[in-house]
């Protein structure tokens, strides 16, 4: 195994990383990417922590999870999306055309607005001049206008 693959496996083998990734991936579709930018076959899911290590051994260097939550992520098809979707997280994607500081200030304002309303978002730098603000599914009401939250995708976004 070359040094880069060994380093990737060492990182993903850490108990704290495996635990957090496994917890986050529960009930989501997971797509793995390789170092050359190709993706593993879809749909895919992480059902056990060892699934993460197995995919790294097959060449995965990054893992991408859906914002949607599923009752059966491995059974997803175009025909059953609405019946298998159990909910979703909301991602607010902020990209500034000019300066990083503009995007940062906007992200801070949005986060403060949400916190004032009892919602604790997560935020991450998304590259160049942007930020992603995430609102977890459990911070959203289960029903909006007599319609289950899962049925609002993608309209609520």
ZARO-789344 format. One record per atom (N, C-alpha, C, O): residue in three letters; x, y, z. Coordinates in steps of 0.05 Angstrom, whole numbers, plus 5000, padded with zeros to 4 digits. Atoms other than C-alpha are relative to their C-alpha. Example, Ala and Ser with C-alpha at 12.3 -4.5 7.8 and 13.67 -1.06 7.14 Angstrom:
BEGIN
ALA501849765000ALA524649105156ALA501850245000ALA503950245013SER498449764999SER527349795143SER498550225014SER499550445018
//
This chain:
BEGIN
UNK501749765000UNK500050005000UNK501850255000UNK503750265016UNK498249775001UNK503050674981UNK499450195024UNK497550155038UNK500249824977UNK503951245031UNK497450155002UNK496350185024UNK502549854999UNK497751645011UNK497749825009UNK496149905026UNK502150194993UNK493151035016UNK500249935029UNK498249905043UNK499550074972UNK496250855082UNK499150225019UNK497950175040UNK500849774984UNK495151555109UNK497050035001UNK495950095022UNK502949985001UNK487851565086UNK498849785018UNK496949835033UNK501050214984UNK486650885118UNK500550055030UNK498750005047UNK499449944972UNK490051105183UNK498050215010UNK497050185033UNK501949794991UNK485551725186UNK497249885005UNK496049915026UNK502750114998UNK479051355173UNK499849775020UNK497649695028UNK500050214980UNK481150805222UNK499850105028UNK499349955047UNK500249884974UNK481051285280UNK497249965011UNK495250004997UNK502650054988UNK475451105329UNK498250245000UNK495850214995UNK501649764999UNK473051825335UNK498950064972UNK496650154970UNK500949955027UNK472651895259UNK497949804992UNK495849874981UNK501950205007UNK469151235249UNK497350045014UNK495250015002UNK502449964985UNK464151375304UNK498350234990UNK495950214987UNK501449775009UNK462352065279UNK498949964972UNK496650034966UNK501050055027UNK461851855206UNK497749804999UNK495849844985UNK502150204999UNK457751245222UNK497450125010UNK495250075000UNK502449874988UNK452951655265UNK498750184979UNK496350194977UNK501049815019UNK452252185211UNK498749864976UNK496749964965UNK500950145025UNK451251685154UNK497549845004UNK496349754985UNK502450174995UNK445551305188UNK497650114986UNK496850344989UNK502449935015UNK439451315143UNK500450184977UNK498550304966UNK499449825023UNK442951705088UNK501349834977UNK502449624982UNK498550115022UNK445451535019UNK502950105003UNK503250345010UNK497249934998UNK453051545019UNK501349954973UNK501049734962UNK498650035025UNK457251654957UNK503050045006UNK503850245018UNK497149994996UNK464751514958UNK501450104975UNK500650034953UNK498449905023UNK469851874914UNK502849905004UNK503849875026UNK497250095000UNK476751634895UNK501850244995UNK500950464990UNK498049785004UNK483152054889UNK499950114972UNK500550354968UNK500149895028UNK482152114813UNK497350134994UNK496950204971UNK502549875004UNK475152394823UNK497749834990UNK495549934985UNK502350185007UNK471051784803UNK498449935025UNK499449955047UNK501850074978UNK465251564845UNK499249715000UNK499249584979UNK501050274998UNK462950894871UNK497149994990UNK495850194987UNK502850055010UNK456350594847UNK498050095021UNK498350075045UNK502249924983UNK449850874874UNK497749814995UNK497549684974UNK499849884973UNK445850784915UNK501849835018UNK502349605013UNK498350134981UNK450350614972UNK499450125028UNK498350345030UNK500449924972UNK449950665048UNK502149875018UNK503349675010UNK498250114980UNK454150545109UNK498349875022UNK496950015037UNK501750144981UNK450750015151UNK501449925025UNK500249885046UNK498350074977UNK456549845197UNK502550174998UNK503350254976UNK497549845001UNK462850235217UNK502149874981UNK503650014968UNK498050145017UNK467049705181UNK499550064970UNK501450034954UNK500649935028UNK463549915115UNK501850234991UNK502650254968UNK498349775006UNK467550565118UNK502849914993UNK503949994973UNK497250105005UNK474250205123UNK500149824975UNK502149834960UNK500050175024UNK472249705069UNK500150184975UNK501450114955UNK500049825023UNK470850285021UNK502750144997UNK503650194974UNK497349875002UNK477450625038UNK502049804988UNK503649874971UNK498250215011UNK481049965023UNK499549974970UNK501349884955UNK500750025029UNK477449974955UNK500750264985UNK500350284961UNK499149765014UNK480150674941UNK498550265007UNK499250474996UNK501549754993UNK475251174973UNK501950185016UNK503350095034UNK498549804985UNK478551814997UNK498250205012UNK498950355030UNK501949824988UNK472252205012UNK497249884999UNK496649714981UNK502750104997UNK465052065032UNK498150234999UNK498550445012UNK502049785003UNK459052485012UNK497349895007UNK496449694995UNK502750094991UNK452352405047UNK497850184989UNK498250424986UNK502349855010UNK445652615021UNK498950175023UNK499250115046UNK501549844980UNK441753165057UNK497449865006UNK496249915027UNK502550154995UNK435852705051UNK500549765018UNK502649645018UNK500050234983UNK434352175103UNK498149804988UNK495949874978UNK501550215014UNK431651505079UNK499449775020UNK500949725038UNK500750244984UNK428050915111UNK501649764990UNK502349595006UNK498450225011UNK431950445064UNK501850124978UNK501150114954UNK498349875020UNK437750805030UNK501049834977UNK501549934956UNK499050185021UNK439950194990UNK497849944979UNK498449834958UNK502250065018UNK433050134958UNK499150244983UNK497150224969UNK500849765013UNK432750834929UNK500049964969UNK501949854958UNK500249995029UNK430350894857UNK498350244993UNK497050365010UNK501649775008UNK427051434816UNK497049965006UNK495650155011UNK502850064995UNK420351084827UNK499150035029UNK496750075034UNK500850014972UNK420451074903UNK501250225018UNK501150195042UNK498749794984UNK423951714925UNK498150115021UNK498850145044UNK501849884981UNK417752014957UNK499049815022UNK498449905044UNK500950184980UNK415751384994UNK502349925019UNK501849865043UNK497850074982UNK422751235022UNK501350235015UNK502750195035UNK498949774986UNK424651945041UNK498650045027UNK496250075028UNK501149954973UNK423752045116UNK500450285010UNK499350365030UNK499549734992UNK426252755119UNK502550104986UNK503549974968UNK497649885012UNK431953215101UNK501150225017UNK499650345033UNK498749774988UNK436853725127UNK499950234980UNK499650184956UNK500049775017UNK436954425099UNK502850114999UNK504150165020UNK497449885003UNK443454705071UNK499750274987UNK498550294965UNK500049735011UNK444155445059UNK502950054989UNK504850055005UNK497449975013UNK449855555009UNK500550304994UNK499150424978UNK499349715003UNK452956255013UNK502650024984UNK504649924993UNK497649955016UNK457756454958UNK500150304994UNK498250414983UNK499649715005UNK460457164955UNK501450044974UNK503449904968UNK498749955026UNK462257444887UNK502550175004UNK504350174987UNK497849824997UNK467257924917UNK502149925021UNK504349835014UNK498050054979UNK470657814984UNK498949785019UNK496549765024UNK500750204980UNK470757245034UNK498650135024UNK496750025034UNK501249864977UNK468957745088UNK497050054996UNK495550045015UNK502849965006UNK462357895054UNK498349755006UNK496249755019UNK501350254995UNK460357165055UNK500049935030UNK498049825040UNK499750054971UNK462857095127UNK497950165016UNK496650055033UNK501949834986UNK458657685151UNK497149904995UNK495549905014UNK502750105006UNK452457405116UNK499549745015UNK497349715027UNK500350264986UNK453556715146UNK499550055030UNK497849925042UNK500349944972UNK454257015216UNK497250115005UNK495950035025UNK502749894997UNK447757415207UNK497849784999UNK496049785015UNK502050215003UNK443856805184UNK500149825025UNK498049745036UNK499850174976UNK446556385242UNK498950135025UNK497550005041UNK501249864977UNK444756915293UNK497050014998UNK495649975018UNK502950005004UNK437756965263UNK498849735008UNK496849725022UNK501050274993UNK436856205269UNK500249955030UNK498349845042UNK499650044971UNK439656185340UNK497950155017UNK497050045037UNK502149854986UNK434756725362UNK497349864999UNK495649915016UNK502550155002UNK429256245340UNK500349725010UNK498649555004UNK499650264987UNK432055655378UNK501149784982UNK501049554989UNK498850205018UNK435455315319UNK503050035001UNK504150254997UNK497150004999UNK442755135326UNK501249894974UNK501249644971UNK499050105025UNK445855095257UNK503049935003UNK504349995023UNK497150045002UNK452754835238UNK500950154976UNK499350204957UNK499049845022UNK457155225192UNK502849904993UNK504349825010UNK497350085009UNK463255055150UNK500850174976UNK499150264961UNK498849865023UNK467755415102UNK499849814976UNK500749584978UNK500350185023UNK466155125033UNK502050044978UNK501949914957UNK498049955020UNK471955404995UNK499850274987UNK497650384986UNK499949745012UNK474056044960UNK498750225017UNK500050325035UNK501449784985UNK468956554985UNK497349915010UNK495450075011UNK502650104992UNK463356115011UNK499949855026UNK501949775038UNK500650144975UNK460155795071UNK497549834996UNK495749904980UNK502450164999UNK455055245082UNK498950015028UNK500449965048UNK501450004974UNK450055315139UNK498149764998UNK496449754980UNK501850235000UNK446554665157UNK498050025023UNK498750085046UNK502150024980UNK439954595194UNK499149715000UNK498149614980UNK500650294998UNK438953885218UNK497049954999UNK495450125008UNK502850085003UNK432353535203UNK498650025027UNK496350115028UNK501450004974UNK430853475278UNK499550285011UNK498150315031UNK500649734992UNK430854235284UNK497650114985UNK496650334992UNK502349925015UNK425054275235UNK497549875010UNK497749665022UNK502550134991UNK417754145250UNK499449754984UNK500249734961UNK500650255014UNK415253445233UNK497850054979UNK497749904959UNK502249955018UNK409153745198UNK499850304995UNK500050465014UNK500449725008UNK408254405160UNK497450014983UNK497249874963UNK502649985015UNK401254605137UNK498749734995UNK497849674973UNK501250275001UNK398553905152UNK501349814981UNK500149624972UNK498650175019UNK403753595107UNK502749915014UNK504150095024UNK497550094988UNK409553155134UNK502450134987UNK502550184963UNK497649865010UNK416353485128UNK501249854976UNK502149974957UNK498850155021UNK418852915084UNK498750054973UNK500050014952UNK501449955026UNK413653105031UNK500650284989UNK499750354968UNK499449725008UNK416353825027UNK502650014983UNK503350224973UNK497550005016UNK422853614991UNK499349994970UNK497749834962UNK498049794995UNK425353974950UNK498750285004UNK500250485005UNK501449745000UNK420054534955UNK500950185023UNK501050425019UNK499249844977UNK422254765024UNK502750134996UNK503350335009UNK497349905005UNK429254874999UNK499850254983UNK501950374977
//
